[in-house]
Every structure is written in C-alpha cells, then in structure tokens.
Amino acid sequence: MTDYLVRSLAYDGTVRAYAIKSTGMVQEAARRHNTWRTVTAALGRALSAGTMMGAMLKGEEKLTIKIEGNGPASPIIVDANASGETRGYVKNPHVDPERKESGKLNVSLAVGNQGSLSVVKDLGLRDYFTGSVPLVSGELAEDFTYYFASSEQTPSSVALGVIIDKDEIVTAAGGFIIQMMPGVSDETIDELEKRINELPPVSDLILNGLTPEQILYRVLGEDNVRILDTMGVAFQCKCSKERISNAIISLEEKDLKAMIEEDEGAETHCHFCNETYTFTKEELEGLLEEKTKE
C-alpha cells in the first residue's frame, strides 16, 4: 500500500487528529542520503512529523523544520507543503551510536538532547511565522509534542516511529498527532491519555498492517472518529536541471562567461535530494546564447 495520511476530527470536533504511513517516503530518503540505521530513524521521524504538519497548511503554504541538537547527526532539515510533498536531509548520515539497553535505536544520541527545534511557516504573507523551542529529549516525538504546546499553544500528543530490518530496509514508518481543541472536556483528555499510554509503539502498529485510519480508531475509539480526508504523501524534491538552468540564465552575463571561460563547465548539488547536476561548457554556451536573446 502506498504512503498516505489521514485527517480527522473526534469527540464532536474537540479533538483534531492526523495519522500517517510513511514507510516508502523514509526508505526513499534513506536511499538518497545513504543513511545509517539510527540516522534513518531520526530523519524518518522528522519527515513523518513534517508531513503531518504540512497537512495542517492550505494551498501554496509550506514550512521548514530545523532540528539542531548537540549530537553528531544534527542538524536535520525538513521541508513540507500542504500537498503531501516532503523532502529532507541530515548533516551527517553516517552515525550509528550504541543502542539503548532495551535494544532500541538511540536516536537521542544521534540528534542530541540539547539544542533547538524550530519551524518556519511560509503562509504567503509578507511575514513568516517562526516558532522555536529547546529540545527536551532528542527522540523527536517528545520534542514535537513540546513544540506544539509551547510555540503554538496547542496541547498535543505526537507519536513517531521507524523500524529498519537487518538488511537496512525500512519496513515500517509513520506516526500520529492528536491535538486538543477549545472546548475539549477533562473526561476526554483523561480517556485519551489512558488510551495513548496503553498503545503499542506506532511503528509496531504499522508493521502489523494497521492503516492510518485504523491507528486513529485505536487511539480515539472508532465511534468517536470522523475521517475528513486522505492524502497521498511522498519524498518529493522540486529541483531539476531545468530549474537550475533558469537560475544560471538569471546570473549576470559576466558571471556566466566566467563559468564558461575559466571553469569550462558547472556543477551544482541539491542537499535535499542528493542529486548533482552537471553542465558542460557547450551547455553553458547555449544558456548564454539564450540569455543574450532576452
């Protein structure tokens, strides 16, 4: 089944909830960036959270998440939009610290438990919305939970998970975000806290075949949930050789001539998707000719 997320309301609109299956997205990110397993888990959690947060936006709105910890893998950067398109990268993909005593991957050691999590939202306005909070654990689910409560004043519960097999293949990834809206009752909050505390890890639910809808039913109670819509999601970068060509044409003529005469070509690299674009001297001469015709 392809990756997708679900948006829903529950408890007569006093609870807003999102759930995502992002296994393919996280595997694609791991493939592109050649991440080691602990970094795959960290980047995967950030991608899942960022995609759900993107689903909270509208139209052409987009956001950027920056996780800057004191661990060797940081920073982690994620871009997401309202259409389910997400991309991200990590500074050091080759980090794999010792596991926890429980045997689980130690994401906190890779990310760091001191630093910051910041979110910049481009809402199409003159000013950007920026929120930033200190990291509280480096495990990321707790950090996003704290971000929502502190920066957006929305009490939330965030669960994120990634499972990687012995062959370094992502076999399950996803998560959920449950948010308390104005008017939510204390009884509802108590019930949700109990349900969430008794829930298995969200990655185990996905590995066992539960869909995003079924995950929300487990968390909220099927009779309480009203599914609003579903949306396909994917690791998607908007870079292309055509876009890079347009950027080169926009350079001043003297700079473009220098690339031709001195460098005899050009090369540019996209951090987000790890693609490298190469332009030969002849290709640059063609771009210069196109520029002079403008």
KEKE-3310 file (N, C-alpha, C; in steps of 0.2 Angstrom, whole numbers, plus 5000, padded with zeros to 4 digits):
npx = (5004:5003:5010:5002:4992:4980:4967:4957:4943:4937:4927:4916:4922:4931:4943:4957:4965:4979:4986:4999:5006:5022:5032:5037:5042:5051:5061:5065:5071:5082:5088:5092:5101:5110:5109:5114:5107:5102:5102:5093:5081:5080:5079:5068:5058:5057:5053:5040:5034:5035:5028:5014:5012:5013:5001:4993:4992:4987:4983:4996:5005:5019:5032:5047:5057:5069:5080:5092:5103:5115:5121:5130:5124:5116:5113:5095:5085:5070:5058:5041:5025:5008:5002:5007:5020:5036:5053:5070:5085:5100:5114:5125:5125:5131:5130:5129:5126:5128:5115:5101:5098:5087:5088:5083:5085:5096:5091:5091:5105:5111:5104:5105:5102:5101:5099:5089:5073:5065:5052:5048:5035:5029:5017:5012:5011:5018:5026:5034:5029:5037:5043:5051:5058:5067:5076:5069:5072:5077:5073:5063:5048:5043:5049:5042:5030:5032:5035:5022:5014:5021:5025:5014:5004:4995:4989:4996:4998:5011:5016:5029:5038:5050:5055:5068:5075:5087:5093:5095:5083:5069:5055:5044:5036:5030:5017:5007:4997:4989:4978:4972:4957:4949:4937:4937:4934:4938:4936:4937:4951:4957:4953:4959:4973:4974:4972:4982:4993:4992:4995:5003:5020:5019:5025:5026:5012:5010:5019:5012:5002:4992:4981:4982:4970:4965:4974:4970:4958:4961:4968:4958:4946:4934:4921:4921:4927:4928:4932:4940:4947:4959:4976:4989:5006:5024:5041:5048:5056:5058:5068:5077:5086:5081:5076:5088:5095:5087:5090:5104:5104:5098:5109:5122:5129:5143:5147:5142:5149:5162:5161:5161:5173:5183:5180:5175:5163:5150:5144:5132:5124:5110:5106:5094:5089:5100:5105:5115:5119:5126:5134:5140:5153:5148:5134:5133:5137:5126:5116:5120:5119:5105:5102:5107:5098:5087)
npy = (4994:5011:5026:5037:5050:5053:5064:5070:5073:5072:5067:5076:5086:5092:5087:5086:5076:5067:5055:5045:5034:5031:5024:5021:5034:5036:5026:5030:5042:5037:5029:5039:5047:5038:5034:5028:5016:5022:5036:5035:5032:5044:5054:5049:5050:5064:5067:5061:5069:5082:5080:5078:5090:5098:5095:5102:5114:5126:5127:5135:5136:5132:5124:5124:5114:5114:5105:5106:5099:5094:5082:5071:5069:5080:5096:5092:5094:5098:5100:5104:5104:5108:5099:5086:5084:5081:5084:5081:5082:5077:5082:5074:5058:5046:5040:5030:5026:5017:5005:5007:5000:4993:4988:4996:5008:5022:5036:5049:5050:5052:5063:5072:5079:5092:5108:5115:5115:5121:5129:5136:5144:5147:5157:5163:5177:5193:5192:5179:5165:5160:5148:5142:5130:5123:5108:5093:5080:5074:5063:5066:5064:5068:5080:5087:5087:5095:5107:5110:5113:5123:5133:5134:5134:5123:5110:5094:5077:5068:5054:5045:5034:5022:5007:4997:4984:4970:4971:4984:4990:5000:4995:4999:5014:5029:5039:5048:5063:5070:5082:5094:5103:5119:5119:5105:5092:5088:5075:5069:5071:5064:5051:5049:5051:5039:5029:5032:5029:5016:5011:5001:5004:5015:5012:4998:4995:4999:4990:4979:4980:4989:5002:5020:5025:5015:5016:5028:5024:5015:5024:5034:5028:5020:5024:5037:5044:5055:5054:5065:5067:5059:5059:5057:5054:5058:5057:5071:5081:5097:5101:5102:5099:5109:5119:5123:5127:5138:5146:5148:5156:5167:5173:5186:5192:5192:5184:5172:5170:5169:5156:5149:5152:5151:5140:5131:5124:5118:5113:5108:5105:5097:5098:5092:5082:5075:5075:5078:5090:5093:5104:5105:5114:5117:5117:5127:5138:5138:5142:5155:5160:5160:5168:5181:5183:5188)
npz = (5000:4996:5003:5014:5022:5035:5039:5052:5063:5080:5095:5094:5087:5096:5096:5086:5073:5066:5056:5049:5036:5032:5026:5013:5009:5019:5017:5004:5007:5015:5005:4996:5003:5009:5022:5039:5050:5063:5060:5049:5056:5064:5054:5047:5057:5058:5045:5045:5055:5049:5037:5042:5048:5038:5032:5039:5034:5020:5003:4994:5004:5015:5025:5035:5044:5057:5065:5077:5086:5099:5095:5084:5072:5069:5060:5056:5042:5036:5023:5020:5012:5009:5001:5003:4999:5003:5009:5014:5024:5032:5041:5044:5038:5042:5056:5070:5084:5100:5104:5115:5131:5130:5118:5108:5094:5097:5095:5101:5105:5093:5088:5098:5114:5118:5112:5099:5091:5078:5068:5053:5045:5029:5024:5014:5016:5020:5031:5039:5049:5064:5075:5089:5100:5114:5113:5121:5123:5111:5105:5097:5095:5108:5107:5097:5102:5113:5106:5100:5111:5117:5108:5099:5107:5108:5115:5113:5107:5101:5091:5084:5073:5067:5059:5055:5046:5046:5035:5032:5027:5027:5035:5042:5045:5052:5060:5072:5076:5089:5094:5106:5105:5108:5120:5123:5134:5151:5154:5141:5139:5149:5145:5133:5136:5144:5134:5125:5133:5134:5122:5109:5102:5088:5076:5077:5076:5062:5056:5058:5050:5051:5045:5043:5046:5054:5065:5071:5075:5085:5094:5097:5097:5088:5086:5089:5080:5065:5049:5039:5027:5015:5010:4998:5001:4999:4997:4990:4979:4972:4964:4948:4932:4923:4931:4937:4926:4923:4934:4932:4920:4925:4930:4931:4915:4914:4925:4920:4909:4914:4920:4909:4902:4912:4921:4913:4913:4924:4941:4951:4967:4976:4992:4998:4990:4986:4973:4959:4948:4932:4921:4905:4896:4883:4885:4894:4886:4877:4886:4888:4876:4874:4885:4880:4870:4876)
capx = (5000:5007:5010:4996:4990:4973:4965:4951:4941:4935:4924:4912:4926:4935:4950:4959:4970:4982:4990:5002:5010:5027:5037:5041:5045:5058:5065:5067:5076:5087:5092:5095:5106:5114:5109:5115:5100:5100:5100:5087:5076:5079:5077:5061:5053:5056:5049:5033:5031:5034:5022:5008:5012:5012:4994:4989:4993:4982:4985:5003:5008:5024:5035:5053:5058:5076:5082:5099:5105:5122:5123:5134:5120:5112:5106:5091:5081:5064:5053:5035:5020:5001:5000:5010:5026:5041:5060:5074:5092:5104:5121:5130:5121:5134:5131:5125:5128:5126:5108:5099:5098:5081:5089:5080:5090:5097:5090:5093:5112:5112:5102:5107:5096:5102:5098:5083:5068:5062:5048:5046:5030:5028:5010:5011:5011:5024:5030:5034:5028:5043:5042:5057:5058:5073:5075:5068:5074:5081:5069:5059:5041:5043:5051:5037:5024:5033:5034:5015:5011:5024:5025:5008:4998:4990:4991:4996:5002:5014:5020:5033:5042:5053:5058:5073:5077:5094:5096:5094:5077:5063:5049:5038:5037:5024:5015:5001:4997:4982:4978:4966:4954:4945:4931:4938:4932:4943:4935:4940:4958:4959:4952:4964:4979:4974:4972:4989:4998:4992:4996:5010:5023:5016:5029:5023:5005:5011:5022:5007:4997:4986:4981:4982:4963:4964:4978:4966:4952:4964:4969:4952:4939:4931:4914:4922:4931:4925:4938:4939:4950:4965:4981:4995:5012:5030:5048:5047:5060:5056:5074:5078:5091:5078:5076:5095:5096:5084:5094:5110:5102:5097:5115:5124:5132:5150:5147:5141:5155:5167:5159:5162:5180:5188:5178:5173:5158:5147:5141:5128:5122:5105:5106:5088:5088:5107:5106:5121:5118:5132:5133:5146:5155:5144:5128:5133:5137:5119:5112:5122:5116:5098:5101:5108:5092:5081)
capy = (5000:5017:5030:5042:5052:5054:5070:5068:5076:5067:5069:5082:5092:5095:5084:5085:5071:5066:5049:5044:5029:5035:5019:5022:5040:5036:5022:5034:5047:5033:5028:5045:5050:5033:5035:5023:5015:5027:5042:5034:5033:5051:5058:5047:5053:5071:5068:5060:5074:5087:5079:5079:5097:5101:5094:5107:5121:5126:5130:5135:5137:5127:5125:5121:5112:5113:5102:5107:5096:5093:5076:5071:5069:5086:5097:5089:5099:5095:5105:5101:5108:5106:5094:5079:5083:5082:5082:5082:5079:5077:5084:5068:5052:5040:5040:5024:5025:5011:5005:5008:4994:4989:4986:5001:5013:5028:5042:5054:5051:5054:5070:5077:5081:5099:5112:5118:5113:5127:5129:5142:5143:5152:5157:5168:5183:5197:5190:5172:5163:5156:5146:5138:5128:5119:5101:5091:5073:5072:5057:5069:5064:5072:5087:5090:5087:5101:5112:5112:5115:5129:5138:5135:5134:5118:5103:5088:5071:5066:5048:5044:5028:5019:5001:4995:4977:4968:4972:4991:4992:5002:4990:5002:5021:5033:5042:5052:5069:5071:5089:5096:5110:5123:5115:5098:5091:5084:5067:5066:5071:5058:5045:5049:5049:5032:5025:5033:5026:5008:5009:4999:5009:5016:5008:4991:4995:5000:4984:4974:4981:4994:5008:5026:5026:5010:5018:5033:5021:5013:5029:5038:5024:5021:5028:5044:5047:5057:5055:5071:5066:5056:5062:5053:5058:5056:5061:5074:5087:5101:5103:5099:5103:5114:5124:5125:5131:5145:5150:5150:5161:5173:5176:5192:5189:5192:5178:5166:5170:5166:5149:5145:5153:5149:5134:5126:5120:5120:5108:5110:5099:5098:5094:5089:5075:5072:5075:5083:5092:5095:5107:5106:5121:5118:5118:5134:5142:5138:5146:5161:5162:5161:5174:5187:5184:5190)
capz = (5000:4995:5009:5014:5028:5036:5043:5056:5070:5085:5101:5092:5085:5101:5095:5079:5073:5060:5056:5043:5035:5028:5025:5007:5010:5023:5013:4998:5010:5017:4999:4993:5008:5011:5030:5043:5053:5068:5056:5045:5061:5066:5048:5046:5062:5056:5039:5046:5058:5045:5033:5045:5050:5031:5030:5043:5030:5015:4996:4992:5011:5016:5031:5035:5051:5058:5072:5079:5093:5100:5093:5078:5066:5068:5060:5052:5039:5033:5020:5018:5009:5010:4996:5004:4996:5009:5007:5020:5024:5038:5040:5044:5038:5044:5063:5072:5091:5103:5106:5122:5135:5128:5111:5103:5092:5101:5091:5105:5105:5086:5087:5104:5119:5119:5106:5097:5086:5075:5062:5049:5040:5024:5024:5008:5018:5020:5036:5041:5056:5066:5082:5091:5107:5116:5113:5128:5123:5105:5102:5092:5096:5113:5106:5093:5107:5117:5102:5099:5117:5119:5102:5095:5112:5106:5118:5108:5108:5095:5091:5078:5074:5061:5060:5050:5046:5046:5028:5032:5023:5031:5035:5044:5047:5052:5067:5073:5080:5092:5096:5109:5103:5113:5122:5125:5141:5155:5153:5135:5139:5153:5141:5128:5140:5145:5128:5122:5137:5133:5115:5107:5098:5082:5071:5078:5073:5055:5054:5059:5044:5053:5041:5047:5049:5060:5070:5074:5079:5091:5098:5098:5098:5081:5086:5091:5074:5059:5044:5035:5020:5015:5005:4996:5003:4996:4997:4983:4978:4966:4960:4941:4928:4920:4936:4938:4920:4924:4939:4928:4915:4928:4933:4926:4909:4916:4929:4916:4904:4919:4921:4903:4900:4917:4924:4907:4915:4931:4944:4957:4971:4980:4998:5000:4987:4985:4966:4957:4941:4929:4914:4901:4893:4877:4888:4897:4880:4874:4890:4887:4869:4876:4889:4876:4866:4880)
cpx = (5004:5006:5005:4995:4982:4972:4958:4949:4938:4931:4920:4916:4931:4942:4951:4965:4972:4986:4993:5006:5015:5033:5041:5045:5052:5063:5069:5073:5082:5092:5096:5101:5111:5115:5110:5108:5098:5098:5094:5081:5075:5076:5069:5056:5052:5052:5042:5030:5030:5029:5015:5007:5010:5004:4990:4988:4987:4986:4993:5007:5013:5028:5042:5055:5066:5077:5089:5100:5112:5125:5126:5130:5117:5116:5102:5086:5076:5060:5047:5030:5013:4998:5003:5017:5031:5048:5064:5081:5095:5111:5126:5126:5124:5136:5126:5128:5125:5119:5107:5099:5092:5082:5087:5086:5090:5097:5092:5101:5114:5110:5105:5101:5097:5102:5091:5079:5064:5058:5047:5041:5029:5021:5007:5010:5017:5029:5029:5033:5034:5042:5048:5057:5065:5071:5074:5071:5079:5078:5064:5051:5040:5044:5046:5031:5025:5033:5027:5012:5014:5024:5019:5002:4993:4992:4990:4999:5005:5018:5023:5037:5044:5056:5062:5075:5084:5097:5096:5088:5072:5057:5043:5040:5030:5023:5008:5002:4990:4982:4971:4963:4950:4938:4931:4937:4938:4942:4938:4948:4960:4958:4958:4971:4980:4975:4979:4994:4998:4993:5003:5013:5020:5019:5027:5016:5006:5014:5017:5001:4991:4987:4981:4975:4962:4968:4974:4961:4955:4965:4963:4946:4936:4925:4915:4925:4927:4931:4936:4941:4957:4970:4987:5001:5018:5035:5048:5052:5059:5062:5074:5083:5088:5078:5083:5097:5093:5088:5101:5109:5101:5103:5117:5129:5140:5151:5146:5147:5161:5167:5162:5170:5185:5186:5177:5168:5155:5144:5138:5125:5116:5105:5100:5087:5094:5108:5111:5119:5124:5131:5140:5147:5150:5137:5127:5133:5130:5115:5114:5119:5108:5097:5102:5102:5086:5080)
cpy = (5006:5021:5035:5044:5053:5060:5068:5073:5070:5070:5076:5088:5095:5092:5084:5080:5069:5059:5048:5037:5032:5030:5020:5028:5040:5032:5026:5039:5043:5031:5034:5047:5045:5033:5028:5022:5020:5034:5041:5035:5040:5055:5056:5050:5060:5072:5066:5066:5080:5086:5080:5087:5101:5101:5099:5114:5121:5129:5129:5136:5131:5129:5122:5120:5111:5111:5102:5105:5096:5086:5076:5071:5076:5091:5092:5094:5096:5101:5101:5106:5105:5101:5087:5078:5085:5080:5084:5079:5080:5079:5078:5061:5046:5040:5034:5022:5019:5011:5006:5001:4990:4986:4991:5006:5019:5034:5048:5056:5054:5061:5075:5079:5089:5103:5115:5115:5119:5126:5136:5141:5149:5152:5161:5175:5187:5194:5182:5171:5159:5155:5142:5137:5124:5112:5098:5084:5071:5066:5059:5069:5068:5079:5091:5091:5094:5107:5115:5115:5122:5135:5139:5135:5129:5111:5097:5082:5068:5059:5047:5037:5025:5012:4999:4988:4976:4970:4980:4994:4994:4998:4993:5009:5025:5036:5045:5058:5070:5078:5091:5103:5113:5119:5108:5097:5087:5077:5065:5066:5065:5052:5044:5048:5042:5027:5026:5029:5018:5006:5006:5004:5009:5013:5001:4990:4995:4993:4978:4975:4986:5000:5014:5027:5021:5012:5024:5030:5018:5018:5033:5034:5026:5025:5035:5048:5049:5058:5060:5070:5062:5059:5058:5057:5055:5060:5064:5081:5091:5103:5099:5102:5109:5120:5127:5129:5138:5149:5153:5156:5168:5177:5182:5189:5188:5185:5172:5165:5167:5159:5145:5146:5150:5142:5129:5121:5122:5114:5111:5104:5101:5094:5090:5082:5072:5071:5080:5084:5095:5098:5108:5113:5122:5120:5125:5139:5143:5142:5153:5164:5164:5167:5181:5188:5188:5198)
cpz = (5000:5002:5008:5021:5029:5041:5046:5061:5074:5091:5099:5090:5090:5101:5088:5079:5066:5061:5049:5042:5030:5026:5019:5007:5013:5020:5007:5001:5012:5011:4996:4997:5011:5019:5033:5047:5058:5065:5052:5050:5063:5060:5047:5051:5060:5050:5040:5050:5053:5040:5036:5047:5043:5030:5034:5039:5024:5009:4995:4999:5011:5022:5030:5043:5051:5065:5073:5086:5093:5099:5086:5072:5064:5064:5055:5049:5035:5030:5019:5016:5011:5005:4997:5002:5002:5006:5013:5019:5031:5037:5040:5044:5041:5052:5065:5079:5094:5105:5113:5125:5133:5121:5106:5100:5096:5097:5095:5105:5098:5085:5092:5108:5121:5113:5105:5091:5084:5069:5059:5044:5035:5022:5018:5010:5018:5025:5037:5048:5058:5073:5083:5099:5108:5115:5120:5128:5117:5102:5097:5093:5102:5112:5102:5098:5111:5113:5101:5105:5119:5114:5099:5100:5110:5110:5114:5110:5102:5096:5084:5079:5067:5063:5054:5051:5046:5040:5027:5028:5028:5030:5038:5046:5047:5059:5067:5077:5082:5095:5100:5107:5108:5114:5124:5132:5145:5155:5147:5136:5144:5149:5136:5131:5141:5139:5125:5126:5136:5126:5114:5103:5091:5076:5071:5074:5065:5052:5054:5054:5046:5048:5046:5050:5055:5066:5074:5078:5085:5096:5101:5100:5091:5081:5087:5085:5068:5054:5040:5028:5021:5009:5004:4998:5000:4997:4990:4983:4972:4962:4953:4937:4925:4925:4937:4932:4921:4929:4936:4923:4918:4931:4928:4921:4911:4920:4925:4911:4908:4920:4915:4901:4906:4920:4919:4909:4922:4934:4950:4961:4976:4986:5000:4997:4985:4978:4964:4949:4938:4922:4911:4898:4887:4880:4891:4891:4877:4879:4889:4881:4871:4880:4884:4871:4869:4879)
residu = (MET:THR:ASP:TYR:LEU:VAL:ARG:SER:LEU:ALA:TYR:ASP:GLY:THR:VAL:ARG:ALA:TYR:ALA:ILE:LYS:SER:THR:GLY:MET:VAL:GLN:GLU:ALA:ALA:ARG:ARG:HIS:ASN:THR:TRP:ARG:THR:VAL:THR:ALA:ALA:LEU:GLY:ARG:ALA:LEU:SER:ALA:GLY:THR:MET:MET:GLY:ALA:MET:LEU:LYS:GLY:GLU:GLU:LYS:LEU:THR:ILE:LYS:ILE:GLU:GLY:ASN:GLY:PRO:ALA:SER:PRO:ILE:ILE:VAL:ASP:ALA:ASN:ALA:SER:GLY:GLU:THR:ARG:GLY:TYR:VAL:LYS:ASN:PRO:HIS:VAL:ASP:PRO:GLU:ARG:LYS:GLU:SER:GLY:LYS:LEU:ASN:VAL:SER:LEU:ALA:VAL:GLY:ASN:GLN:GLY:SER:LEU:SER:VAL:VAL:LYS:ASP:LEU:GLY:LEU:ARG:ASP:TYR:PHE:THR:GLY:SER:VAL:PRO:LEU:VAL:SER:GLY:GLU:LEU:ALA:GLU:ASP:PHE:THR:TYR:TYR:PHE:ALA:SER:SER:GLU:GLN:THR:PRO:SER:SER:VAL:ALA:LEU:GLY:VAL:ILE:ILE:ASP:LYS:ASP:GLU:ILE:VAL:THR:ALA:ALA:GLY:GLY:PHE:ILE:ILE:GLN:MET:MET:PRO:GLY:VAL:SER:ASP:GLU:THR:ILE:ASP:GLU:LEU:GLU:LYS:ARG:ILE:ASN:GLU:LEU:PRO:PRO:VAL:SER:ASP:LEU:ILE:LEU:ASN:GLY:LEU:THR:PRO:GLU:GLN:ILE:LEU:TYR:ARG:VAL:LEU:GLY:GLU:ASP:ASN:VAL:ARG:ILE:LEU:ASP:THR:MET:GLY:VAL:ALA:PHE:GLN:CYS:LYS:CYS:SER:LYS:GLU:ARG:ILE:SER:ASN:ALA:ILE:ILE:SER:LEU:GLU:GLU:LYS:ASP:LEU:LYS:ALA:MET:ILE:GLU:GLU:ASP:GLU:GLY:ALA:GLU:THR:HIS:CYS:HIS:PHE:CYS:ASN:GLU:THR:TYR:THR:PHE:THR:LYS:GLU:GLU:LEU:GLU:GLY:LEU:LEU:GLU:GLU:LYS:THR:LYS:GLU)
# end
